[in-house]
Amino acid sequence: MLFRRFYDENLAQASYMIACEKTREAIVVDPNSDVAQYTRAAGADRVRITHVTETHIHADFVSGAHALAEAAGAVLHLSGEGSREWGYTDAALKRAKVLRDGSHIDVGQIRLRVSHTPGHTPEHLTFFVSDLERGEDPVGALMGDFVFVGDVGRPDLLELAVGAKGTMEGSARELFRSLGKLRAEPDHLQIWPGHGAGSACGKSLGSMPQSTLGYEKLFNWAFGDMSETEFVAKVLEDQPVPPRYFAVMKRVNRLGAERAICPEPVYAGLGELESTLENGATVIDTRPAAKFAAGHVPGTLNIPLGKSFLNWSGALVLEDRDFYIVTEAESDDAVKLILGDLCKVGLTRVCGVFQADVLQEWKSRRGALEEVSQLDTSGLNTLAGKNGLQVVDVRSPEEWSKGHLPGAIHIPLAQLPDRIGELDASAPIVLHCRGGGRSSIATSFLQSQGLSNVSNLEGGFDAWVAQGFEVESGKPSPSSSGRPKS
């Protein structure tokens, strides 16, 4: 058996290719929209992709299952489980071989046994992989978003991201029963998860690429000794706020995403930047936060390139609107890589690229660049409670519940576009997160929306704690959970 794991750091997402050495056939599980990486790997391994499948309808990236199956001339397999309302559409299933609980896919001497494991989503499947030349017992399982290293897939996305009211508790109960069924499998079973640390598909995912069922039984909280009611309460508690692009991804992937067509870079100059901002279009400055804070074009939004770039772009940029980027990338290939990554989360409407030297042109023509005010913890402690100061905590519900600044307002970064109206634009605002990264993005977002009296807390919550200042603890604020306002 040949085994390859593909891991996209920017999506915290894993996909897999498993091939039979004897027949040189291969199957790809949970491909993302960069289908070329799988065909290249197949060529390097001298195998042919004959089957493509996925564990469930993904919410956090554009699926490449349909596109890869078409490109490789492979059989597409999709789950027929779950309700028709939230499962794959009939049109998508007509183009695929439908999988049910107990089905199997044979790839030469490799067998994938299909198990319906609802909870994260109603149609979710787990694939137990056996090398039939060695025996029928499975060596491992492709878990998708069912079981992660140290965590399990969140069961609340249908309700919070898609708007299927009243589904999260029932899904949590299904997840509990799916875990009960998994307990019967042998402890040596290898666990191959669909995500790692940084994914919003769970709240405490580990960064290890794989585990074993026996190890997870010992150390994964979800396998602890608890009743179904206790499990439901714990799994729904303090889940991260889903970025708003999740709803778009569910809709696109349920239909069956076509091969993404990423735009070619269109480079623009100062004149277009001026008119773009005057017309209210979104311009993402992808430079590091420190450079943006030191000087940027007024009205631009800072989302630095890095592991969280796609997540926050999907949370703050509307997929049905044209937008632009400012970049320090010096080569055309580097710019194309950025545009290709944005396509993975459905952001394809990049209409122009401004290179970083446009900032000096702006300064020469329009005067000083805008800066981001930075406030240290001592300064904030002195100002606390004065002049109507608003301290906004943009961390996750889980972080908030473990401790927060006295009097702070909790608005997770992913909810900021929908809740900006809750802030008093005439009073000073200080934003913070754990260390300053997310709050830098949040501060730039408020500035881009016309709020001028905003500052970023240097060092964030960690610096506040290190200085020994007062911290409150307690349950998440009521407004930090639930579906964001439209």
Phi, psi and omega in degrees: 000131173261137185225125176232137173247130176250128182232122179263108183299325184286340176253352188050044189235136180246138170230166190221146171236125179237132185227154176267122181296329185286312184263349181063027173266152182219154172236141175247131183243129178061048178290146170267186190287350176278072188291337182298330181296329181281321178291325176296315180296321178297319178296319180295326180270000181057046176234165180243128178285111182252344181221144175223137177209174174213154186285332183190178177280112187283148180251345191248003174197161177285122179293144175253012186298308181296315183295319181291319179300318179293316182295323184267353185066036185259163175281130177264132178243131179226153180291132173258007180276172180083176182283154178293332183294321185243002175272191177297148178290160178300322180297321179293319182290332178295336180268007186224166168272124188277131181258140175233167175303126182095351175294169172213155176241122177259126178239088189061238180266010177257132179240133173251111177273131186266129176234128178281118183233072182290160179148294174298313171221159182294330185264004190301136177241150169242140182250115177270122191257125178239140171263101190295339177290338179258337180153166183277342180293137182289143176272332182196176181223132174276107194270344185058233180253029178274295179238127175255176171287110178086000184203180174228162180295140182290139182261012188254001188292324179301322182280312186281324184265325187255337177095018178280086188299139175079014184262342191292321181291317177299320178294321178297322178292322175297320179298318178301317181290325177296321177295323177298321178292323181293330181304333183286346180285156183293149183296335182285351183302125178282140180256118178246096186279163181271350181214160174235190182305136181107347179281145177271010179275001175201179184249343183214049183292140175278163183265353177295141185288336180203172180209193171234157179298321179299318179293319180294325176299328181280322193235353177274124185306328186292342179264008180291167181281100181207158178282168178300319180297318179294320179297314181302315180297318184287320184288334180271349183284130170061031175291147179296152178290126181289132175301150187291343178289345179303319180298322179294316181297319179300317180294315182294314184285334176294324178283330185105093186295134174280170180298127183292135175253104183276141181290150171282149179298131173242108185276138184229165184244192187300320182300317180289326177298317179297314182289325179299313180291324178297329181273000175083014179286155179279131175236117180266119173270115187266010180287163176304153184302321182296320179292319178298317181298325182287337179174124179211164177286127180304138179095353179271156182249130181264114169232097185296145174298141182158191185295335182260004185301314183290320180300311183283332173296315179294333181280328190250347184246129179284133185286344183259017178236147173293145175212173186224163177228149170251131185219150173269357181304132186262348181240155178297322180296321179294321177293318179298326178296319177297313181295323178295321178295318179299326178297332181295339178245022173081009180266089186252355188264048175280110186266347181194152179236123177254126177279156192299337181291351177294338180294319179291325176295318178300315182298319180295322184270321190251353181099201188300146173283159177279147178243165174254120179293134179247135180236131178274171186295324179295319178296319178294319180298325179290323184275345187308128177082002183252150172056029179068024183304134177249119176260118185249120180264116184258016180285179180284162176303322180296317178295317181301316186292340179274350179154140180208165181291142179302132177077004182290153174260130182263110174227095178307145186308320182296339180265352188303318179300327183274343186240012181300332180293346178282349182265147177272106183293342182273350181251154181295146181231131173241127181252145177212157171228213180285311185233351177121348183288305181293323180291332174296318176297315182297318179297317179294325179296314179297319177299318181295338179266008174098002177276126187257331186268062183235147179221157176253134179279114180296130178080347174061206183300321181299319179292322178299314180295318181299331179279353178080018179284162185297141177229136174262151176230162180154190183287160178301151176296144183304328183280355184272351179240163181097173184287131178302151178291145178270000000 
